[in-house]
Amino acid sequence: MGGVGLRAAQGIRVALLLLIIASCAPEAKQLPLENYTAEQIFQRGEIELETGKRPKDSLIYFQEVERLYPYTQYAKRALIMQAFVLHKTGQYEEARAAAQRFLDFYPGDEDAAYASYLMALSYYDQIDEVGRDQGLTFQALQALRTVIETYPDSEYAQSAILKFDLAFDHLAAKEMEIGRYYLKGRHYTAAINRFRVVVEQFQTTTHTAEALHRLVECYLALGLTDEAQTSAAILGFNYQSSPFYQDSYDLLKNQGLTPEAKGDNWLASIYRQMVKGEWL
């Protein structure tokens, strides 16, 4: 975590800080925090975070630094530490609020990239299993894109790119799950709509090959052979080594058909774009 002191928290430093606090005992423990400097309170927060069993116990110290010594360098550092601790302890909404306050107050600070990354993580880490509502996934994607585009040279950009791809894949997985449900119930048109979304909007995910195969199944079930053959042709061009292609090939072969682009449908348009490079 750049610039906020976490990386510098090594054993020797912690020991020295402990000695500083210990040198004030026992009266130090009984004095209100108002009697200490911003640095001393901040250090106590660091010690609690680094050595305590409950990270959230450090939060009060960082909050008090900001309250007692506003507009100081330690107040700024304490604010980003609040965002960090809140995220670490799973208080995601509060973490976002603290990170946003940091960005509002210190937009040009060296830790602004980290604050933005923390906001993205607070959404990303709430992404639940595929079957849940995907609103948080969309918010995670937006926040991760902000990190990638606003701080492309930061140490968090690469991690944001990776998480963006995973969240994007998560959305495709949701569409596939619903599509399979409709397919199982023989609601072919509804299933096609879901698989089409994956093919058109999530082409870079790991689910595209299966989506194309499921389209072959749906269209064959509806007797729409042109669409089925074209879907298999796209699948063969891009994923010939996939077991889904072999399954689609077998389905077509059983009906005396072969994978090839036919007709003038939405899949034929994708075939022309992907295979022939005809984008107009």
Residue pairs with C-beta under 8 A, 6 or more apart in sequence:
1 7
1 84
1 114
2 110
2 111
2 113
2 114
2 154
2 155
3 110
3 111
3 114
4 77
4 80
4 81
4 84
4 111
4 114
5 46
5 77
6 84
9 46
9 50
14 47
14 50
14 51
17 43
17 46
17 47
18 47
18 51
20 40
20 43
21 28
21 40
21 43
21 44
21 47
33 41
33 61
33 64
33 68
34 68
36 44
38 65
38 68
38 69
38 72
38 74
38 75
38 78
39 74
41 61
41 64
41 65
41 68
41 74
42 61
42 62
42 65
42 74
42 77
42 78
42 81
44 61
45 58
45 59
45 60
45 61
45 62
45 65
45 78
45 81
46 58
46 81
48 55
48 57
48 58
48 61
49 55
49 58
49 81
49 85
52 58
55 85
55 88
55 89
56 85
56 89
56 91
58 81
58 85
59 82
59 85
59 86
59 89
61 78
62 78
62 79
62 81
62 82
62 85
63 78
63 82
65 74
65 75
65 77
65 78
66 75
66 78
66 79
66 82
69 75
76 102
76 105
76 106
76 109
79 98
79 101
79 102
79 105
80 98
80 99
80 102
80 111
80 114
80 115
82 98
83 95
83 98
83 99
83 102
83 115
83 118
84 95
84 118
86 92
86 94
86 95
86 98
87 95
87 118
87 121
87 122
87 125
92 122
92 123
92 125
92 126
93 122
95 118
95 119
95 122
96 118
96 119
96 122
96 123
99 115
99 116
99 118
99 119
99 122
100 115
100 119
102 109
102 111
102 112
102 115
103 112
103 115
103 116
103 119
106 112
112 151
113 147
113 150
113 151
113 154
113 155
113 156
114 154
114 156
116 143
116 146
116 147
116 150
116 151
116 156
117 147
117 151
117 154
117 156
117 159
117 160
119 143
119 146
120 140
120 143
120 144
120 146
120 147
120 160
120 163
121 163
123 136
123 139
123 140
123 143
124 140
124 143
124 144
124 163
124 167
126 136
126 140
127 136
127 137
127 140
127 167
127 170
128 136
130 170
130 173
130 174
130 177
131 174
131 177
134 170
134 171
134 174
137 167
137 170
137 171
137 174
138 171
140 163
140 167
141 164
141 167
141 168
141 171
144 160
144 161
144 163
144 164
144 167
145 164
147 154
147 156
147 157
147 160
148 157
148 160
148 161
148 164
151 157
165 204
168 202
168 204
168 205
169 202
169 205
169 206
169 207
171 202
172 198
172 202
172 205
172 206
172 207
172 208
172 211
173 205
173 207
175 194
175 195
175 197
175 198
175 202
175 207
175 211
176 194
176 195
176 198
176 207
176 210
176 211
176 214
178 194
179 191
179 193
179 194
179 195
179 198
179 211
179 214
180 191
180 214
182 188
182 190
182 191
182 194
183 191
183 214
183 217
183 218
186 221
188 218
188 221
188 222
189 222
191 214
191 218
192 215
192 218
192 219
195 211
195 212
195 214
195 215
195 218
196 215
196 266
198 205
198 207
198 208
198 211
199 208
199 211
199 212
199 215
199 234
199 267
199 270
200 266
200 270
202 208
202 211
208 238
208 239
209 235
209 238
209 239
209 242
209 244
209 245
210 244
212 231
212 232
212 234
212 235
212 239
212 244
212 248
213 231
213 232
213 235
213 244
213 245
213 247
213 248
215 227
215 228
215 231
215 267
216 228
216 231
216 232
216 235
216 248
216 251
216 252
217 251
219 225
219 227
219 228
219 231
220 228
220 251
220 252
220 255
225 255
225 257
225 262
226 262
226 263
226 265
226 268
227 263
227 265
227 267
228 251
228 252
228 257
229 252
229 257
229 258
229 259
229 260
229 261
229 262
230 260
230 261
230 262
230 263
230 265
230 267
230 268
230 271
231 248
231 267
232 245
232 248
232 249
232 251
232 252
232 259
233 259
233 260
233 261
233 271
233 275
234 267
234 270
234 271
234 274
234 275
235 242
235 244
235 245
235 248
235 259
236 245
236 248
236 249
236 259
237 271
237 274
237 275
238 274
239 245
248 259
249 259
252 258
252 259
261 267
261 268
261 271
261 272
261 275
262 268
272 278
273 279
